Amino acid sequence: MSDTKGFTPNEMMTIAASRALKSDDVCFVGIGAPSAACNVARLTHAPDITLIYESGTIGTAPE
C-alpha cells in the first residue's frame, strides 16, 4: 500500500470517491466531501460528468 502519511482519512475518502466517477456519469451532489469529490473528478478525469446539486442546479462549475 502506498504511503498515506500527511493525508487525513477524509481526504483519502474524497479522492477514492472521485476516482469512482466517470465522465458520462450523472451524479447527485451533497455538500462537503461529496461536492469536493465530484469537482475533483470533473477537473481531473471526468470533464463531461453531469453534477446535480441539492439546490436543484445542474452543471454548475464552482471555481
C-alpha positions, 0 to 999 in steps of 0.5 A: 500500500502506498504511503498515506502519511500527511493525508487525513482519512477524509481526504483519502475518502474524497479522492477514492470517491472521485476516482469512482466517477466517470465522465458520462456519469450523472451524479447527485451532489451533497455538500462537503466531501461529496461536492469536493469529490465530484469537482475533483473528478470533473477537473481531473478525469471526468470533464463531461460528468453531469453534477446535480446539486441539492439546490436543484442546479445542474452543471454548475462549475464552482471555481 
